[in-house]
């Protein structure tokens, strides 16, 4: 065992959570398998749950699109005796219906009944990856958060939004003593332009994709597409060195890293536009959910840019809702720095369902 992970209510959590009617982890000990299945990476971890703590036994990461199924990855993970697993939960990037899901940004179909049969288990819990992210908030400490905007810390609903390979969004309903996470597919709602340049962006994306959702802009691919549009409009040429980097490395990562270095004006404008759009959609969620309990920004992009991005671009565009600005002023916004949040959330959910 290499790591001890404390989960509530074994200690005082920053975010008290409930699974159904349960508001504590209970006293049953056992082994838990957790998974975070996304468009880019699939992470699996085996934990031992004992006396209110989860102990990490084994963890491994896979490139999702290098594998043909979740079952293939589970088999590669090589658990000596699946019969000793007492509870399993997978957080999956996609809409789950009756224990089935087709990945939004990867080609698999996952069916819990087929997995149960193949692995000779009693049950498997399948939840949306954003629900898993929300449950993972319970395992975070202050060091795992970067305070992007301070608020009034008024008890109430909360929201999590995660730009990465795609754009995930979830709500956390506050019942007066604990949060109840629930999934949404809000990232696929329509992007709405606010000015003439936004309209040109919408036209560009509409011609390329047809439907222009927030995910089209607030994702790794969205950064690449926005960059290309701005590059075309500006007429600024790419250097040979930059072209070589873009061809060899992840283009979105190259664009954001170059923006933070300040060595290319088009990259910087692309990053500022990404931050502006994230602020707008985040504030819309704050209003729709009346999220006085706070907004948490997860995903793989923000932890990489938070230290060097222009925070004023975010705060200025977050506070753009007229008569509701007084409400938005109350809402704290935190960036999640721990990239294992969804995996820990799946482990938390599995541990809550130990029998």
KEBA-650292 format. One record per residue (C-alpha): x, y, z; residue in three letters; residue number from 1. Coordinates in nm, 4 decimals, padded with zeros to 6 digits. Example, Ala and Ser with C-alpha at 12.3 -4.5 7.8 and 13.67 -1.06 7.14 Angstrom:
2
> c1, c2, c3, type, seq
> 01.2300, -00.4500, 00.7800, ALA, 1
> 01.3670, -00.1060, 00.7140, SER, 2
! end
This chain:
355
> c1, c2, c3, type, seq
> 00.0000, 00.0000, 00.0000, UNK, 1
> 00.1554, 00.3246, -00.1120, UNK, 2
> -00.0898, 00.5968, -00.0217, UNK, 3
> -00.3625, 00.6705, 00.2320, UNK, 4
> -00.6592, 00.8683, 00.1037, UNK, 5
> -00.9055, 00.9953, 00.3643, UNK, 6
> -01.2617, 01.0462, 00.2494, UNK, 7
> -01.5566, 01.1981, 00.4366, UNK, 8
> -01.7180, 01.1682, 00.6650, UNK, 9
> -01.4143, 01.0056, 00.8232, UNK, 10
> -01.2748, 01.3564, 00.8590, UNK, 11
> -01.4116, 01.7078, 00.8164, UNK, 12
> -01.4455, 01.7434, 00.4402, UNK, 13
> -01.4420, 02.0740, 00.2567, UNK, 14
> -01.7394, 01.9426, 00.0581, UNK, 15
> -01.9793, 01.7139, 00.2513, UNK, 16
> -02.1449, 01.4741, 00.0048, UNK, 17
> -02.4237, 01.2205, 00.0098, UNK, 18
> -02.4889, 00.9141, -00.2071, UNK, 19
> -02.8642, 00.8715, -00.2159, UNK, 20
> -02.9749, 00.8855, 00.1476, UNK, 21
> -02.6301, 00.7905, 00.2811, UNK, 22
> -02.4205, 01.0626, 00.4418, UNK, 23
> -02.1335, 00.8521, 00.5789, UNK, 24
> -01.9050, 00.5803, 00.4489, UNK, 25
> -02.0283, 00.3268, 00.7010, UNK, 26
> -01.8287, 00.0586, 00.8815, UNK, 27
> -01.7975, -00.2171, 00.6214, UNK, 28
> -01.4402, -00.2814, 00.5078, UNK, 29
> -01.3544, -00.4141, 00.1647, UNK, 30
> -01.1749, -00.3758, -00.1688, UNK, 31
> -01.2824, -00.1136, -00.4207, UNK, 32
> -01.2039, -00.0814, -00.7917, UNK, 33
> -01.2479, 00.2685, -00.9348, UNK, 34
> -01.2190, 00.3990, -01.2891, UNK, 35
> -01.2176, 00.7357, -01.4642, UNK, 36
> -01.2899, 00.6765, -01.8339, UNK, 37
> -01.2407, 00.9791, -02.0568, UNK, 38
> -01.1809, 01.0589, -02.4223, UNK, 39
> -00.8034, 01.0867, -02.3768, UNK, 40
> -00.7146, 00.8791, -02.0702, UNK, 41
> -00.8625, 00.5911, -01.8747, UNK, 42
> -00.7370, 00.5656, -01.5164, UNK, 43
> -00.7976, 00.2606, -01.2971, UNK, 44
> -00.7188, 00.2257, -00.9293, UNK, 45
> -00.7581, -00.0496, -00.6721, UNK, 46
> -00.8174, 00.0599, -00.3115, UNK, 47
> -00.8607, -00.1129, 00.0197, UNK, 48
> -01.1285, 00.0552, 00.2308, UNK, 49
> -01.0628, 00.0131, 00.6027, UNK, 50
> -01.1844, 00.2006, 00.9087, UNK, 51
> -01.2971, 00.5128, 00.7242, UNK, 52
> -00.9958, 00.5399, 00.4913, UNK, 53
> -00.9164, 00.4324, 00.1384, UNK, 54
> -00.5671, 00.2912, 00.0879, UNK, 55
> -00.4331, 00.2975, -00.2665, UNK, 56
> -00.3054, -00.0473, -00.3650, UNK, 57
> -00.2480, -00.0008, -00.7370, UNK, 58
> -00.3089, 00.2626, -01.0056, UNK, 59
> -00.2485, 00.2670, -01.3803, UNK, 60
> -00.3262, 00.5018, -01.6701, UNK, 61
> -00.4117, 00.4078, -02.0295, UNK, 62
> -00.4582, 00.5927, -02.3589, UNK, 63
> -00.8289, 00.5345, -02.4164, UNK, 64
> -00.8229, 00.5181, -02.7966, UNK, 65
> -00.5402, 00.2618, -02.7935, UNK, 66
> -00.7860, 00.0038, -02.6599, UNK, 67
> -01.0997, -00.1521, -02.8039, UNK, 68
> -01.3004, -00.1803, -02.4820, UNK, 69
> -01.3077, -00.1145, -02.1091, UNK, 70
> -01.2944, -00.4901, -02.0493, UNK, 71
> -00.9627, -00.5049, -02.2349, UNK, 72
> -00.8183, -00.2411, -02.0009, UNK, 73
> -00.9545, -00.4104, -01.6886, UNK, 74
> -00.7919, -00.7370, -01.7974, UNK, 75
> -00.4621, -00.5567, -01.8596, UNK, 76
> -00.4843, -00.4035, -01.5112, UNK, 77
> -00.4309, -00.7584, -01.3818, UNK, 78
> -00.6209, -00.7882, -01.0586, UNK, 79
> -00.5208, -01.1213, -00.9111, UNK, 80
> -00.8670, -01.2190, -00.7888, UNK, 81
> -01.1699, -01.0247, -00.9116, UNK, 82
> -01.3763, -01.2218, -00.6591, UNK, 83
> -01.2075, -01.0221, -00.3827, UNK, 84
> -01.3433, -00.6934, -00.5218, UNK, 85
> -01.6374, -00.5853, -00.3061, UNK, 86
> -01.7503, -00.2756, -00.4972, UNK, 87
> -01.6767, -00.1244, -00.8392, UNK, 88
> -01.7565, 00.2176, -00.9792, UNK, 89
> -01.6605, 00.3653, -01.3156, UNK, 90
> -01.7032, 00.7314, -01.4020, UNK, 91
> -01.7564, 00.7565, -01.7789, UNK, 92
> -01.7577, 01.0558, -02.0144, UNK, 93
> -02.0999, 01.0182, -02.1715, UNK, 94
> -02.4747, 01.0064, -02.0953, UNK, 95
> -02.5601, 00.6891, -01.9014, UNK, 96
> -02.9015, 00.5270, -01.9452, UNK, 97
> -03.0041, 00.2056, -01.7699, UNK, 98
> -02.6466, 00.1012, -01.7055, UNK, 99
> -02.5331, 00.1602, -02.0626, UNK, 100
> -02.3260, 00.4326, -02.2260, UNK, 101
> -02.1631, 00.5138, -02.5573, UNK, 102
> -01.8619, 00.7380, -02.5023, UNK, 103
> -01.9035, 01.0947, -02.6272, UNK, 104
> -01.5400, 01.1378, -02.7324, UNK, 105
> -01.4343, 00.7735, -02.7675, UNK, 106
> -01.5851, 00.4814, -02.9635, UNK, 107
> -01.6683, 00.2276, -02.6919, UNK, 108
> -02.0031, 00.1046, -02.5730, UNK, 109
> -02.0113, 00.0043, -02.2059, UNK, 110
> -02.2859, -00.2221, -02.0739, UNK, 111
> -02.2789, -00.3049, -01.7021, UNK, 112
> -02.4682, -00.6325, -01.7505, UNK, 113
> -02.2069, -00.7548, -01.9982, UNK, 114
> -01.9213, -00.6459, -01.7713, UNK, 115
> -02.0794, -00.8179, -01.4704, UNK, 116
> -02.1130, -01.1390, -01.6708, UNK, 117
> -01.7594, -01.1216, -01.8113, UNK, 118
> -01.5996, -01.0455, -01.4747, UNK, 119
> -01.8242, -01.2797, -01.2707, UNK, 120
> -01.9332, -01.0041, -01.0301, UNK, 121
> -02.2587, -00.9202, -00.8528, UNK, 122
> -02.2820, -00.5546, -00.9506, UNK, 123
> -02.0978, -00.2614, -01.1061, UNK, 124
> -02.1871, 00.1059, -01.0619, UNK, 125
> -02.1661, 00.3225, -01.3722, UNK, 126
> -02.1880, 00.6999, -01.3214, UNK, 127
> -02.1177, 01.0007, -01.5393, UNK, 128
> -01.7562, 01.1209, -01.5197, UNK, 129
> -01.8745, 01.4626, -01.4011, UNK, 130
> -02.0660, 01.2983, -01.1171, UNK, 131
> -01.7411, 01.1211, -01.0308, UNK, 132
> -01.5619, 01.4574, -01.0391, UNK, 133
> -01.8236, 01.6002, -00.8058, UNK, 134
> -01.7911, 01.3108, -00.5604, UNK, 135
> -01.4146, 01.3545, -00.5753, UNK, 136
> -01.4494, 01.7051, -00.4315, UNK, 137
> -01.5056, 01.5348, -00.0969, UNK, 138
> -01.1474, 01.4077, -00.0985, UNK, 139
> -00.9850, 01.7428, -00.1750, UNK, 140
> -00.7879, 01.9637, 00.0607, UNK, 141
> -00.7133, 02.3354, 00.0384, UNK, 142
> -00.3865, 02.2638, -00.1432, UNK, 143
> -00.5872, 02.0985, -00.4225, UNK, 144
> -00.7703, 02.4224, -00.5077, UNK, 145
> -00.6657, 02.7545, -00.6613, UNK, 146
> -00.9057, 03.0358, -00.5722, UNK, 147
> -00.9842, 03.2108, -00.8997, UNK, 148
> -01.2616, 03.4298, -00.7582, UNK, 149
> -01.3610, 03.4827, -00.3961, UNK, 150
> -01.7253, 03.4889, -00.2892, UNK, 151
> -01.9500, 03.5012, 00.0155, UNK, 152
> -01.9469, 03.1257, 00.0990, UNK, 153
> -02.3260, 03.1135, 00.1336, UNK, 154
> -02.4719, 02.7641, 00.1712, UNK, 155
> -02.6475, 02.6528, -00.1461, UNK, 156
> -02.6156, 02.4558, -00.4668, UNK, 157
> -02.2795, 02.4177, -00.6391, UNK, 158
> -02.1587, 02.3502, -00.9931, UNK, 159
> -01.8615, 02.1782, -01.1525, UNK, 160
> -01.7472, 02.2530, -01.5090, UNK, 161
> -01.4515, 02.0751, -01.6707, UNK, 162
> -01.2984, 02.1715, -02.0046, UNK, 163
> -01.0621, 01.9075, -02.1414, UNK, 164
> -01.1024, 01.6640, -02.4297, UNK, 165
> -01.4684, 01.7665, -02.4089, UNK, 166
> -01.6682, 01.9943, -02.1788, UNK, 167
> -01.8340, 01.8352, -01.8782, UNK, 168
> -02.0863, 02.0019, -01.6502, UNK, 169
> -02.2622, 01.8756, -01.3369, UNK, 170
> -02.4689, 02.0121, -01.0517, UNK, 171
> -02.4557, 01.9536, -00.6763, UNK, 172
> -02.7901, 01.9964, -00.5028, UNK, 173
> -02.7611, 02.1221, -00.1443, UNK, 174
> -03.0139, 01.9595, 00.0924, UNK, 175
> -02.9169, 02.1654, 00.3965, UNK, 176
> -02.6462, 01.9327, 00.5253, UNK, 177
> -02.4846, 01.7583, 00.2262, UNK, 178
> -02.4452, 01.7793, -00.1510, UNK, 179
> -02.6093, 01.5419, -00.3991, UNK, 180
> -02.4181, 01.5398, -00.7318, UNK, 181
> -02.6095, 01.4865, -01.0546, UNK, 182
> -02.5012, 01.4648, -01.4169, UNK, 183
> -02.5959, 01.6980, -01.7012, UNK, 184
> -02.5016, 01.7262, -02.0675, UNK, 185
> -02.4929, 02.1052, -02.0496, UNK, 186
> -02.1630, 02.1236, -02.2370, UNK, 187
> -02.3546, 02.0394, -02.5535, UNK, 188
> -02.5935, 02.3353, -02.5244, UNK, 189
> -02.5669, 02.6111, -02.7862, UNK, 190
> -02.2872, 02.8654, -02.7788, UNK, 191
> -02.4339, 03.2174, -02.7898, UNK, 192
> -02.2355, 03.5101, -02.9413, UNK, 193
> -02.2200, 03.8387, -02.7492, UNK, 194
> -02.0576, 04.0652, -03.0095, UNK, 195
> -01.9700, 04.0822, -03.3798, UNK, 196
> -01.6418, 03.8912, -03.3415, UNK, 197
> -01.8207, 03.6174, -03.1459, UNK, 198
> -02.0651, 03.5959, -03.4358, UNK, 199
> -01.7772, 03.5442, -03.6786, UNK, 200
> -01.6499, 03.2670, -03.4510, UNK, 201
> -01.9951, 03.1089, -03.4475, UNK, 202
> -02.0102, 03.1199, -03.8290, UNK, 203
> -01.6662, 02.9583, -03.8573, UNK, 204
> -01.7594, 02.6744, -03.6198, UNK, 205
> -02.1056, 02.6362, -03.7715, UNK, 206
> -01.9579, 02.5860, -04.1187, UNK, 207
> -01.7176, 02.3260, -03.9793, UNK, 208
> -01.9453, 02.1349, -03.7397, UNK, 209
> -02.3064, 02.2362, -03.8018, UNK, 210
> -02.4146, 02.2545, -03.4376, UNK, 211
> -02.2020, 02.4952, -03.2321, UNK, 212
> -02.2027, 02.3854, -02.8688, UNK, 213
> -02.0003, 02.5260, -02.5807, UNK, 214
> -01.7914, 02.2073, -02.5981, UNK, 215
> -01.6816, 02.3004, -02.9503, UNK, 216
> -01.5038, 02.6053, -02.8049, UNK, 217
> -01.4214, 02.5041, -02.4475, UNK, 218
> -01.2092, 02.1965, -02.5192, UNK, 219
> -00.8687, 02.1044, -02.6542, UNK, 220
> -01.0025, 02.0861, -03.0081, UNK, 221
> -01.1827, 02.4153, -02.9502, UNK, 222
> -00.8522, 02.5837, -02.8662, UNK, 223
> -00.7042, 02.4524, -03.1933, UNK, 224
> -01.0009, 02.5663, -03.4015, UNK, 225
> -01.0112, 02.9105, -03.2399, UNK, 226
> -00.6379, 02.9485, -03.2908, UNK, 227
> -00.6692, 02.8658, -03.6607, UNK, 228
> -00.9490, 03.1192, -03.7071, UNK, 229
> -00.7533, 03.3973, -03.5355, UNK, 230
> -00.4389, 03.3035, -03.7301, UNK, 231
> -00.6336, 03.3246, -04.0574, UNK, 232
> -00.7954, 03.6587, -03.9707, UNK, 233
> -00.4758, 03.8198, -03.8394, UNK, 234
> -00.2555, 03.7184, -04.1281, UNK, 235
> 00.0287, 03.6514, -03.8796, UNK, 236
> 00.2527, 03.3726, -04.0094, UNK, 237
> 00.3709, 03.0773, -03.8042, UNK, 238
> 00.7452, 03.0333, -03.7594, UNK, 239
> 00.9048, 02.7122, -03.8856, UNK, 240
> 00.9931, 02.6152, -03.5284, UNK, 241
> 00.6316, 02.6616, -03.4193, UNK, 242
> 00.5033, 02.4549, -03.7132, UNK, 243
> 00.7414, 02.1744, -03.6190, UNK, 244
> 00.6187, 02.1774, -03.2581, UNK, 245
> 00.2541, 02.1725, -03.3676, UNK, 246
> 00.3225, 01.8727, -03.5913, UNK, 247
> 00.5100, 01.6761, -03.3251, UNK, 248
> 00.3247, 01.7586, -03.0002, UNK, 249
> -00.0349, 01.8056, -02.8847, UNK, 250
> -00.1402, 02.1232, -03.0726, UNK, 251
> -00.3660, 02.2602, -02.7962, UNK, 252
> -00.0865, 02.2190, -02.5396, UNK, 253
> 00.1619, 02.3917, -02.7719, UNK, 254
> -00.0776, 02.6834, -02.8248, UNK, 255
> -00.1463, 02.7375, -02.4545, UNK, 256
> 00.2178, 02.6941, -02.3522, UNK, 257
> 00.3305, 02.9421, -02.6176, UNK, 258
> 00.0598, 03.1836, -02.5017, UNK, 259
> 00.1858, 03.1654, -02.1435, UNK, 260
> 00.5416, 03.2290, -02.2625, UNK, 261
> 00.4177, 03.5413, -02.4422, UNK, 262
> 00.6098, 03.4588, -02.7574, UNK, 263
> 00.3185, 03.4592, -03.0024, UNK, 264
> 00.0367, 03.7156, -03.0122, UNK, 265
> -00.2090, 03.4810, -03.1851, UNK, 266
> -00.1601, 03.2128, -02.9192, UNK, 267
> -00.2101, 03.4725, -02.6451, UNK, 268
> -00.5301, 03.6006, -02.8043, UNK, 269
> -00.6523, 03.2424, -02.8397, UNK, 270
> -00.5928, 03.1735, -02.4714, UNK, 271
> -00.7611, 03.4986, -02.3621, UNK, 272
> -01.0629, 03.4125, -02.5757, UNK, 273
> -01.0793, 03.0636, -02.4208, UNK, 274
> -01.0729, 03.2189, -02.0720, UNK, 275
> -01.3375, 03.4752, -02.1713, UNK, 276
> -01.5733, 03.2091, -02.3038, UNK, 277
> -01.5133, 02.9896, -01.9962, UNK, 278
> -01.6048, 03.2847, -01.7728, UNK, 279
> -01.9272, 03.3450, -01.9661, UNK, 280
> -02.0452, 02.9843, -01.9563, UNK, 281
> -01.9414, 02.9513, -01.5905, UNK, 282
> -02.1472, 03.2557, -01.4941, UNK, 283
> -02.4451, 03.1165, -01.6885, UNK, 284
> -02.4234, 02.7980, -01.4817, UNK, 285
> -02.4015, 03.0021, -01.1615, UNK, 286
> -02.7318, 03.1686, -01.2499, UNK, 287
> -02.9086, 02.8551, -01.3730, UNK, 288
> -02.8192, 02.6586, -01.0591, UNK, 289
> -02.8150, 02.9566, -00.8188, UNK, 290
> -02.4761, 02.8227, -00.7191, UNK, 291
> -02.3984, 03.0280, -00.4089, UNK, 292
> -02.2196, 02.7176, -00.2768, UNK, 293
> -01.9528, 02.7736, -00.5394, UNK, 294
> -01.8252, 02.6748, -00.8803, UNK, 295
> -01.5427, 02.4256, -00.9287, UNK, 296
> -01.3498, 02.4210, -01.2560, UNK, 297
> -01.1944, 02.0838, -01.3309, UNK, 298
> -01.0629, 01.9170, -01.6445, UNK, 299
> -00.7141, 01.8923, -01.7846, UNK, 300
> -00.6724, 02.2445, -01.9261, UNK, 301
> -00.7149, 02.4875, -01.6370, UNK, 302
> -00.4508, 02.3428, -01.3992, UNK, 303
> -00.1939, 02.3923, -01.6771, UNK, 304
> -00.2813, 02.7567, -01.7480, UNK, 305
> -00.4050, 02.8947, -01.4152, UNK, 306
> -00.0691, 03.0342, -01.3003, UNK, 307
> -00.0051, 03.2305, -01.6196, UNK, 308
> -00.3490, 03.3192, -01.7536, UNK, 309
> -00.4985, 03.6670, -01.7287, UNK, 310
> -00.7338, 03.6337, -01.4310, UNK, 311
> -00.8906, 03.9726, -01.5003, UNK, 312
> -01.0212, 03.8386, -01.8314, UNK, 313
> -01.2083, 03.5744, -01.6322, UNK, 314
> -01.3453, 03.7965, -01.3542, UNK, 315
> -01.4442, 04.0809, -01.5893, UNK, 316
> -01.6425, 03.8483, -01.8153, UNK, 317
> -01.7884, 03.6492, -01.5266, UNK, 318
> -01.9533, 03.9678, -01.3997, UNK, 319
> -02.1545, 04.0514, -01.7128, UNK, 320
> -02.5138, 03.9660, -01.6216, UNK, 321
> -02.6672, 04.3052, -01.5485, UNK, 322
> -02.9139, 04.2923, -01.2598, UNK, 323
> -02.7787, 03.9522, -01.1494, UNK, 324
> -02.4228, 04.0752, -01.0943, UNK, 325
> -02.4982, 04.1099, -00.7235, UNK, 326
> -02.5730, 03.7355, -00.7108, UNK, 327
> -02.2637, 03.6482, -00.9138, UNK, 328
> -02.0532, 03.8539, -00.6735, UNK, 329
> -02.1448, 03.6043, -00.3988, UNK, 330
> -02.0275, 03.2989, -00.5955, UNK, 331
> -01.6732, 03.1679, -00.5253, UNK, 332
> -01.4891, 03.0029, -00.8157, UNK, 333
> -01.2117, 02.7477, -00.7531, UNK, 334
> -00.9890, 02.5614, -00.9965, UNK, 335
> -00.9279, 02.1940, -00.9142, UNK, 336
> -00.5558, 02.1152, -00.9298, UNK, 337
> -00.5713, 01.7439, -00.8410, UNK, 338
> -00.5989, 01.5410, -01.1628, UNK, 339
> -00.7152, 01.2320, -00.9712, UNK, 340
> -01.0362, 01.3971, -00.8523, UNK, 341
> -01.2707, 01.1910, -01.0723, UNK, 342
> -01.0891, 00.8686, -00.9858, UNK, 343
> -01.1172, 00.9424, -00.6127, UNK, 344
> -01.4833, 01.0288, -00.6651, UNK, 345
> -01.5518, 00.6914, -00.8235, UNK, 346
> -01.3710, 00.5249, -00.5313, UNK, 347
> -01.5797, 00.7293, -00.2864, UNK, 348
> -01.9019, 00.6234, -00.4596, UNK, 349
> -01.7960, 00.2580, -00.4580, UNK, 350
> -01.7005, 00.2743, -00.0883, UNK, 351
> -02.0352, 00.4345, -00.0012, UNK, 352
> -02.2052, 00.1326, -00.1574, UNK, 353
> -02.0116, -00.1373, 00.0263, UNK, 354
> -02.2459, -00.3900, 00.1849, UNK, 355
! end
